[in-house]
Amino acid sequence: MAYKIENAIVKKEISGKISLIDPDNVFADEDAFIAIKSDDLITIQLLINGIMKNDFKNWKELGVIPDNEPLKTLFVRLGYSREDIARMIKEF
């Protein structure tokens, strides 16, 4: 079973006006929102799914991860190929 983070798009116009694009009306009753870059959101969803399936390769071999390293590089460090990541994305 794949875990899905409910999400919508927060759009910022040149004028600075921010609008919510929520076609499924998931956030109709919400007063506050958090904006996350789309590739980071996908990475977070993949991480959660990997943890739930206990599907990670070689966690102990990661060693120290620099603070300035992007989260999305974690999959490469864990030994996942592009095909592995594409398969995981298709699962949700």
C-alpha positions as CSV (number, residue, x, y, z in Angstrom):
1,M,0.0,0.0,0.0
2,A,1.4,3.4,-1.0
3,Y,1.1,6.4,1.3
4,K,0.0,9.6,-0.3
5,I,0.5,13.1,1.0
6,E,-2.6,15.2,0.2
7,N,-1.4,18.2,-1.8
8,A,-2.4,21.1,-4.0
9,I,-0.6,23.7,-5.9
10,V,0.2,27.1,-4.5
11,K,0.6,29.6,-7.3
12,K,2.4,33.0,-6.9
13,E,1.8,35.6,-9.6
14,I,4.3,38.2,-10.6
15,S,2.2,40.7,-8.6
16,G,2.8,38.6,-5.4
17,K,-0.8,37.4,-5.3
18,I,-1.0,33.8,-4.1
19,S,-3.8,31.4,-5.1
20,L,-4.5,27.8,-4.2
21,I,-5.2,25.4,-7.1
22,D,-7.1,22.5,-5.4
23,P,-9.2,20.7,-8.0
24,D,-10.2,17.9,-5.6
25,N,-11.2,20.5,-2.9
26,V,-9.0,18.7,-0.3
27,F,-8.2,21.9,1.5
28,A,-11.6,23.5,1.5
29,D,-11.8,23.7,5.3
30,E,-8.1,24.5,6.0
31,D,-6.9,27.9,7.2
32,A,-3.1,27.5,6.8
33,F,-0.9,25.9,4.2
34,I,2.7,24.9,3.7
35,A,4.5,25.2,0.3
36,I,7.0,22.5,-0.7
37,K,8.8,22.2,-4.0
38,S,7.3,19.5,-6.1
39,D,10.5,17.4,-6.4
40,D,10.9,17.5,-2.6
41,L,7.3,16.5,-2.1
42,I,7.8,13.5,-4.4
43,T,11.0,12.6,-2.5
44,I,9.2,12.8,0.8
45,Q,6.4,10.5,-0.5
46,L,9.0,8.0,-1.8
47,L,10.9,8.1,1.5
48,I,7.7,7.4,3.5
49,N,6.7,4.5,1.1
50,G,10.2,3.1,1.4
51,I,10.1,3.2,5.2
52,M,6.7,1.6,5.3
53,K,7.8,-1.2,3.1
54,N,11.2,-1.4,4.9
55,D,12.6,-1.4,1.4
56,F,15.8,0.6,1.8
57,K,19.2,-0.7,0.8
58,N,22.3,-0.2,3.0
59,W,21.2,2.5,5.4
60,K,24.3,1.8,7.6
61,E,26.6,2.4,4.6
62,L,25.4,6.0,4.1
63,G,27.8,7.3,6.7
64,V,27.6,11.0,7.5
65,I,25.4,13.0,5.1
66,P,26.5,16.7,4.8
67,D,23.8,19.2,5.9
68,N,24.0,21.0,2.6
69,E,23.2,17.9,0.5
70,P,19.7,17.9,-1.0
71,L,17.3,15.3,0.3
72,K,16.6,14.0,-3.2
73,T,20.2,12.7,-3.5
74,L,19.5,10.2,-0.7
75,F,18.1,7.7,-3.2
76,V,21.3,7.7,-5.2
77,R,23.3,7.3,-2.1
78,L,21.1,4.3,-1.1
79,G,21.9,2.7,-4.5
80,Y,18.6,3.2,-6.3
81,S,18.7,3.4,-10.1
82,R,16.5,5.7,-12.2
83,E,14.4,2.6,-13.0
84,D,14.0,1.8,-9.3
85,I,12.8,5.4,-8.6
86,A,10.5,5.4,-11.6
87,R,8.9,2.1,-10.4
88,M,8.4,3.6,-6.9
89,I,6.8,6.8,-8.3
90,K,4.3,4.7,-10.3
91,E,3.2,3.0,-7.1
92,F,1.4,6.1,-5.9
